[in-house]
Amino acid sequence: MREFSEERAIGEVVARLTARYPALDPTLIAASVRQAHEAFTSCTVRDFVPLLVERHVREELDEGLRATAV
């Protein structure tokens, strides 16, 4: 059985979001992921943290893109 590696999963989140938003600076995406990940430090159940981080950052980036498009 594979051991869950949260850090590896967070790295995969950065990679997916960077591929999804190629027009955005990858360092901005990585910083947003880091900031969102830090918000979950007090969570005791860690299994879904990468998923929640990805959803949060994706919503944040989508809002930012919509705001600049208007």
N, CA, C and O atoms as a MOPAC input file, in Angstrom:
PM7 MOZYME 1SCF
protein

 N      0.84200 1    -1.18200 1     0.00000 1
 C      0.00000 1     0.00000 1     0.00000 1
 C      0.88800 1     1.24700 1     0.00000 1
 O      1.86100 1     1.31900 1     0.75000 1
 N      0.55900 1     2.20500 1    -0.82200 1
 C      1.33900 1     3.44000 1    -0.90500 1
 C      1.00000 1     4.37500 1     0.24300 1
 O     -0.15400 1     4.50600 1     0.64900 1
 N      2.02200 1     5.00900 1     0.74400 1
 C      1.82100 1     5.99200 1     1.80500 1
 C      1.42100 1     7.32300 1     1.17100 1
 O      2.00000 1     7.74600 1     0.17000 1
 N      0.44300 1     7.96200 1     1.75700 1
 C     -0.03600 1     9.25400 1     1.27000 1
 C      1.03300 1    10.30800 1     1.52000 1
 O      1.48500 1    10.48700 1     2.65100 1
 N      1.42500 1    10.98800 1     0.48900 1
 C      2.39800 1    12.06300 1     0.62100 1
 C      1.71200 1    13.37900 1     0.27700 1
 O      1.48700 1    13.70000 1    -0.88900 1
 N      1.39200 1    14.11800 1     1.31200 1
 C      0.69600 1    15.38100 1     1.10800 1
 C      1.54700 1    16.36400 1     0.30700 1
 O      1.03500 1    17.07700 1    -0.55600 1
 N      2.82900 1    16.39900 1     0.59300 1
 C      3.69900 1    17.32900 1    -0.13400 1
 C      3.74500 1    17.00100 1    -1.62500 1
 O      3.72400 1    17.90300 1    -2.46200 1
 N      3.80800 1    15.71900 1    -1.95500 1
 C      3.79800 1    15.31900 1    -3.36600 1
 C      2.46500 1    15.70100 1    -4.00400 1
 O      2.42800 1    16.18900 1    -5.13300 1
 N      1.37100 1    15.47700 1    -3.27500 1
 C      0.04400 1    15.81800 1    -3.78600 1
 C     -0.08900 1    17.32000 1    -4.01000 1
 O     -0.70100 1    17.74500 1    -4.99000 1
 N      0.47000 1    18.12400 1    -3.12200 1
 C      0.42900 1    19.58100 1    -3.28000 1
 C      1.25900 1    19.98700 1    -4.49900 1
 O      0.87300 1    20.89600 1    -5.23500 1
 N      2.38300 1    19.32700 1    -4.71400 1
 C      3.17800 1    19.58300 1    -5.91700 1
 C      2.40600 1    19.26200 1    -7.18700 1
 O      2.52700 1    19.96700 1    -8.18900 1
 N      1.61700 1    18.20300 1    -7.14500 1
 C      0.78500 1    17.83900 1    -8.29000 1
 C     -0.32600 1    18.86900 1    -8.51200 1
 O     -0.70700 1    19.14100 1    -9.65100 1
 N     -0.84000 1    19.43600 1    -7.42700 1
 C     -1.83800 1    20.50000 1    -7.53800 1
 C     -1.23600 1    21.69200 1    -8.27200 1
 O     -1.86400 1    22.25200 1    -9.17100 1
 N     -0.02800 1    22.07900 1    -7.89500 1
 C      0.65300 1    23.19600 1    -8.56100 1
 C      0.82000 1    22.88500 1   -10.04500 1
 O      0.57400 1    23.74300 1   -10.89200 1
 N      1.23400 1    21.67000 1   -10.36000 1
 C      1.44500 1    21.28600 1   -11.76400 1
 C      0.13400 1    21.33500 1   -12.55500 1
 O      0.10500 1    21.83900 1   -13.67700 1
 N     -0.94200 1    20.81600 1   -11.97500 1
 C     -2.24200 1    20.83600 1   -12.66900 1
 C     -2.74000 1    22.25400 1   -12.89300 1
 O     -3.22100 1    22.58300 1   -13.97800 1
 N     -2.62600 1    23.09500 1   -11.87400 1
 C     -3.11000 1    24.46600 1   -12.01100 1
 C     -2.24800 1    25.27000 1   -12.97900 1
 O     -2.75900 1    26.12300 1   -13.70400 1
 N     -0.95100 1    25.00400 1   -12.99400 1
 C     -0.06400 1    25.67300 1   -13.94300 1
 C     -0.43400 1    25.29400 1   -15.37200 1
 O     -0.41400 1    26.14000 1   -16.26600 1
 N     -0.77200 1    24.02200 1   -15.59000 1
 C     -1.19000 1    23.57300 1   -16.92200 1
 C     -2.56500 1    24.14000 1   -17.28700 1
 O     -2.81700 1    24.45400 1   -18.45100 1
 N     -3.44900 1    24.27200 1   -16.30200 1
 C     -4.79900 1    24.78800 1   -16.56300 1
 C     -4.79200 1    26.28800 1   -16.86500 1
 O     -5.62500 1    26.77300 1   -17.63100 1
 N     -3.85400 1    27.02200 1   -16.26400 1
 C     -3.77200 1    28.47400 1   -16.42900 1
 C     -2.40100 1    28.86200 1   -17.00100 1
 O     -1.59400 1    29.47300 1   -16.29900 1
 N     -2.13100 1    28.51800 1   -18.25400 1
 C     -0.79800 1    28.78500 1   -18.82200 1
 C     -0.47400 1    30.26900 1   -18.96600 1
 O      0.69900 1    30.62900 1   -19.06700 1
 N     -1.47900 1    31.13300 1   -18.98000 1
 C     -1.24300 1    32.57100 1   -19.13200 1
 C     -0.80000 1    33.21700 1   -17.81200 1
 O     -0.31100 1    34.34700 1   -17.80600 1
 N     -0.97100 1    32.50600 1   -16.71000 1
 C     -0.60300 1    33.06700 1   -15.40500 1
 C      0.81800 1    32.66100 1   -15.02900 1
 O      1.31400 1    31.61100 1   -15.43700 1
 N      1.44800 1    33.51100 1   -14.24900 1
 C      2.80800 1    33.25900 1   -13.77500 1
 C      2.80700 1    32.03800 1   -12.84000 1
 O      2.08800 1    32.03300 1   -11.84100 1
 N      3.59800 1    31.01100 1   -13.15300 1
 C      3.63800 1    29.81800 1   -12.30300 1
 C      4.04500 1    30.10400 1   -10.85700 1
 O      3.62100 1    29.39200 1    -9.94700 1
 N      4.85500 1    31.12600 1   -10.63700 1
 C      5.23100 1    31.45000 1    -9.25400 1
 C      4.04900 1    32.01600 1    -8.48200 1
 O      3.93700 1    31.80800 1    -7.27400 1
 N      3.15700 1    32.73700 1    -9.17900 1
 C      1.93000 1    33.23300 1    -8.54900 1
 C      1.03500 1    32.06500 1    -8.15800 1
 O      0.45500 1    32.05700 1    -7.07200 1
 N      0.92400 1    31.09300 1    -9.03100 1
 C      0.10200 1    29.91000 1    -8.75100 1
 C      0.68100 1    29.14400 1    -7.56900 1
 O     -0.05200 1    28.75500 1    -6.65900 1
 N      1.99400 1    28.92500 1    -7.57800 1
 C      2.63400 1    28.19700 1    -6.47800 1
 C      2.45600 1    28.93100 1    -5.15200 1
 O      2.23300 1    28.29900 1    -4.11900 1
 N      2.55400 1    30.24300 1    -5.17400 1
 C      2.37000 1    31.03400 1    -3.95100 1
 C      0.93600 1    30.93700 1    -3.44600 1
 O      0.70400 1    30.84700 1    -2.24100 1
 N     -0.01600 1    30.95400 1    -4.35800 1
 C     -1.42200 1    30.82800 1    -3.97000 1
 C     -1.69300 1    29.46200 1    -3.35800 1
 O     -2.42900 1    29.34900 1    -2.37900 1
 N     -1.09700 1    28.42600 1    -3.93600 1
 C     -1.26600 1    27.07700 1    -3.39800 1
 C     -0.64100 1    26.98400 1    -2.00500 1
 O     -1.24100 1    26.42300 1    -1.08700 1
 N      0.56000 1    27.53300 1    -1.85300 1
 C      1.22700 1    27.52400 1    -0.54300 1
 C      0.38000 1    28.22900 1     0.51100 1
 O      0.21900 1    27.73600 1     1.62700 1
 N     -0.15800 1    29.38800 1     0.14300 1
 C     -0.97200 1    30.15500 1     1.08900 1
 C     -2.23900 1    29.39000 1     1.46800 1
 O     -2.60300 1    29.33700 1     2.64300 1
 N     -2.89800 1    28.81100 1     0.49700 1
 C     -4.10900 1    28.03600 1     0.77700 1
 C     -3.77400 1    26.80800 1     1.61900 1
 O     -4.52700 1    26.44800 1     2.52400 1
 N     -2.65500 1    26.17100 1     1.32400 1
 C     -2.24700 1    24.97700 1     2.07300 1
 C     -1.98200 1    25.32700 1     3.53300 1
 O     -2.33600 1    24.56100 1     4.42900 1
 N     -1.37100 1    26.46400 1     3.77200 1
 C     -1.09100 1    26.90200 1     5.14300 1
 C     -2.37800 1    27.12100 1     5.94000 1
 O     -2.38900 1    26.95900 1     7.16000 1
 N     -3.45200 1    27.48400 1     5.25800 1
 C     -4.72200 1    27.70900 1     5.95000 1
 C     -5.30500 1    26.41100 1     6.51500 1
 O     -6.19400 1    26.45100 1     7.36600 1
 N     -4.81500 1    25.27600 1     6.05400 1
 C     -5.33100 1    23.98600 1     6.50400 1
 C     -4.41000 1    23.30500 1     7.51700 1
 O     -4.58100 1    22.11800 1     7.79400 1
 N     -3.44800 1    24.02200 1     8.07100 1
 C     -2.48200 1    23.39100 1     8.98100 1
 C     -3.12700 1    22.83100 1    10.24300 1
 O     -2.62100 1    21.86600 1    10.81600 1
 N     -4.22300 1    23.41300 1    10.68100 1
 C     -4.84600 1    22.93100 1    11.91600 1
 C     -5.78600 1    21.75000 1    11.69900 1
 O     -6.32000 1    21.21000 1    12.66700 1
 N     -5.99700 1    21.34500 1    10.46900 1
 C     -6.88600 1    20.21200 1    10.18600 1
 C     -6.22200 1    18.90800 1    10.62000 1
 O     -5.05500 1    18.65700 1    10.32100 1
 N     -6.98300 1    18.09300 1    11.32400 1
 C     -6.42300 1    16.82000 1    11.78500 1
 C     -6.54800 1    15.73000 1    10.72200 1
 O     -5.67400 1    14.86800 1    10.63100 1
 N     -7.58900 1    15.74700 1     9.93500 1
 C     -7.74700 1    14.79200 1     8.84400 1
 C     -7.12600 1    15.42500 1     7.60600 1
 O     -7.60000 1    16.45400 1     7.12400 1
 N     -6.06500 1    14.81100 1     7.09300 1
 C     -5.27600 1    15.41900 1     6.03800 1
 C     -5.57600 1    14.87300 1     4.64200 1
 O     -5.10200 1    15.42700 1     3.65100 1
 N     -6.35100 1    13.80300 1     4.55200 1
 C     -6.55400 1    13.11200 1     3.27200 1
 C     -7.07600 1    14.01000 1     2.15900 1
 O     -6.66800 1    13.86100 1     1.00800 1
 N     -7.95900 1    14.92500 1     2.47700 1
 C     -8.60300 1    15.73200 1     1.44800 1
 C     -8.04200 1    17.14800 1     1.32900 1
 O     -8.55300 1    17.95500 1     0.55200 1
 N     -7.00800 1    17.44800 1     2.08300 1
 C     -6.43200 1    18.78900 1     2.05500 1
 C     -5.97000 1    19.19500 1     0.65400 1
 O     -6.29700 1    20.30100 1     0.22500 1
 N     -5.22500 1    18.35900 1    -0.08500 1
 C     -4.82700 1    18.77600 1    -1.43200 1
 C     -6.02400 1    19.08500 1    -2.34600 1
 O     -5.98100 1    20.03900 1    -3.12400 1
 N     -7.06500 1    18.29600 1    -2.25300 1
 C     -8.27300 1    18.54700 1    -3.05000 1
 C     -8.90500 1    19.88100 1    -2.67300 1
 O     -9.29400 1    20.65500 1    -3.54800 1
 N     -9.00500 1    20.15000 1    -1.38900 1
 C     -9.59200 1    21.40500 1    -0.93400 1
 C     -8.73300 1    22.60200 1    -1.33600 1
 O     -9.25800 1    23.64800 1    -1.71600 1
 N     -7.42700 1    22.44500 1    -1.25200 1
 C     -6.50900 1    23.50700 1    -1.67100 1
 C     -6.70200 1    23.79200 1    -3.15800 1
 O     -6.80800 1    24.94800 1    -3.56700 1
 N     -6.74800 1    22.73500 1    -3.96000 1
 C     -6.90800 1    22.91700 1    -5.40600 1
 C     -8.21600 1    23.62900 1    -5.73700 1
 O     -8.23400 1    24.54500 1    -6.55900 1
 N     -9.29300 1    23.22000 1    -5.11200 1
 C    -10.59200 1    23.87500 1    -5.35800 1
 C    -10.54800 1    25.34400 1    -4.96700 1
 O    -11.02700 1    26.20600 1    -5.70400 1
 N     -9.97400 1    25.62000 1    -3.81300 1
 C     -9.91000 1    27.00700 1    -3.33300 1
 C     -9.11000 1    27.88200 1    -4.29800 1
 O     -9.55200 1    28.96700 1    -4.67300 1
 N     -7.93800 1    27.40600 1    -4.69300 1
 C     -7.07400 1    28.20900 1    -5.56400 1
 C     -7.70000 1    28.34100 1    -6.95100 1
 O     -7.63300 1    29.41000 1    -7.55800 1
 N     -8.30000 1    27.28100 1    -7.45400 1
 C     -8.95400 1    27.35700 1    -8.76300 1
 C    -10.07000 1    28.39800 1    -8.75500 1
 O    -10.19200 1    29.17700 1    -9.70100 1
 N    -10.88000 1    28.42200 1    -7.70600 1
 C    -11.93900 1    29.43200 1    -7.59000 1
 C    -11.34300 1    30.83600 1    -7.51400 1
 O    -11.84400 1    31.76800 1    -8.14300 1
 N    -10.27900 1    30.97500 1    -6.74600 1
 C     -9.60700 1    32.27400 1    -6.59800 1
 C     -9.05500 1    32.75800 1    -7.94800 1
 O     -9.21400 1    33.92400 1    -8.30700 1
 N     -8.41800 1    31.86400 1    -8.67800 1
 C     -7.84600 1    32.23500 1    -9.97700 1
 C     -8.94800 1    32.54900 1   -11.00300 1
 O     -8.82300 1    33.49400 1   -11.78100 1
 N    -10.01900 1    31.75800 1   -10.99900 1
 C    -11.13500 1    32.01100 1   -11.91400 1
 C    -11.76400 1    33.37200 1   -11.64000 1
 O    -12.08900 1    34.10800 1   -12.57200 1
 N    -11.93700 1    33.70500 1   -10.36200 1
 C    -12.49800 1    35.01800 1   -10.00300 1
 C    -11.59500 1    36.14400 1   -10.49700 1
 O    -12.07500 1    37.14400 1   -11.03100 1
 N    -10.29600 1    35.97700 1   -10.31700 1
 C     -9.34700 1    36.98000 1   -10.75500 1
 C     -9.36100 1    37.16400 1   -12.26900 1
 O     -9.27100 1    38.28700 1   -12.76500 1
 N     -9.47300 1    36.06000 1   -12.99600 1
 C     -9.52200 1    36.14700 1   -14.45200 1
 C    -10.81900 1    36.79200 1   -14.93200 1
 O    -10.81600 1    37.55900 1   -15.89400 1
 N    -11.92500 1    36.48100 1   -14.26100 1
 C    -13.20000 1    37.11300 1   -14.63100 1
 C    -13.15800 1    38.60600 1   -14.37100 1
 O    -13.68200 1    39.39200 1   -15.16000 1
 N    -12.54100 1    38.99700 1   -13.27700 1
 C    -12.46500 1    40.42400 1   -12.92300 1
 C    -11.62100 1    41.19700 1   -13.92100 1
 O    -11.93200 1    42.34500 1   -14.23700 1
 N    -10.55900 1    40.58200 1   -14.41800 1
 C     -9.71300 1    41.28600 1   -15.38700 1
 C    -10.30800 1    41.27700 1   -16.78500 1
 O     -9.94900 1    42.11000 1   -17.61700 1
 N    -11.21300 1    40.34200 1   -17.05100 1
 C    -11.83600 1    40.25700 1   -18.38400 1
 C    -12.93300 1    41.29500 1   -18.55300 1
 O    -13.28900 1    41.63600 1   -19.68100 1
 N    -13.46500 1    41.79400 1   -17.47100 1
 C    -14.58300 1    42.75500 1   -17.55000 1
 C    -14.08400 1    44.14300 1   -17.75300 1
 O    -14.88000 1    45.07800 1   -17.84200 1

